[in-house]
Amino acid sequence: MTPSLNTHLLIENRIYLIRGKKVMLDTDLAVLYGVTTFNLNKAVQRNMKRFPEDFMFCLTETEAQSLTFQIGISKTPGRGGRRTLPYAFTQEGIAMLSGVLRSDRAIVVNIQIMRTFVKLRDILLSHKDLAQKLNNLEKKYDHQFKAVFDAIRALVAERSTPRKQIIGIGGPD
């Protein structure tokens, strides 16, 4: 797997926020590593000491159902789908996978995943910096733009009052 923009996007689209943590699911990791989900989880089970709960956790039934609706997993248990709940791996858990899955592909994939997590962290930090700068500007110039803000508020209030709806052709919109 060669590093590319597509690789980063592929990984970014498989990072979810669950329990306040950015995680990737075992099924998505298995696809990236080129192994079956069963084999990935089997390797993890053989090395459970490497995966404390802040590195990896099993989703609850409710979390799994919520993800099913969000990402469109179509098969449910009993219809050829998975019989166990998915595992979610944090960034640290994914890093630990490189010690469990010993292939060249696993090494390359792990490097790409770590770079993507770092890139996402940098983006979040830059947004926080930008928001702070905007807040500072608002505080500094608020009195000068008060008239502009008042006019905008008046327009918003005017648009929020309901208009009388006329049914038929040729009436005002």
C-alpha positions, 0 to 999 in steps of 0.5 A: 500500500503506497501512501497517497491522498486516497489512502489517507481519505480511506483511513479517515473515513474509517475513524469513528468517535465512540465513547469520546475516543477516535477509534477504528473497527476490527472489520475496517482494520482487517480490510486494510491489513489484508486479513480476515476479521476472524484472524485479526481478532484471533491474533489479538485474543492470543495477546490480550495483555497488549490490549488494555481497555484504553487500547481496545474495547468491545462495542455494546449492542447499542453502539453496534446498532448505532454504527449499523445505521450510520455506516450502513452495515446491511447484514445482521446476525442470523442473516450471514452477518457477524455473530459477535460484537465488533472491537474498537481500537484506539490509536494506541491499540492500532500501534500495538497491532503492529507487534501482533500482525507481523507482516510488511503490509501491517507495518506500512498500514500502521504507518499510514494510520498513525500519520492520518491520526496525527493529521486529524489532530493537527486539523483539530488544533488549527481549527481551535486556534482559528476559533480563538483568533476569531473570538479575540477579533470579535471582542476587539472590534465588537463595538465597531461592528455593533450596527452591522450585528444589529442589522443582521439580527433584525433581518434574522428576526424579520425572516423568522416571523411567519408569513401568511401563506397564499394557496394558488397560482400567482400569489406572493412567495 
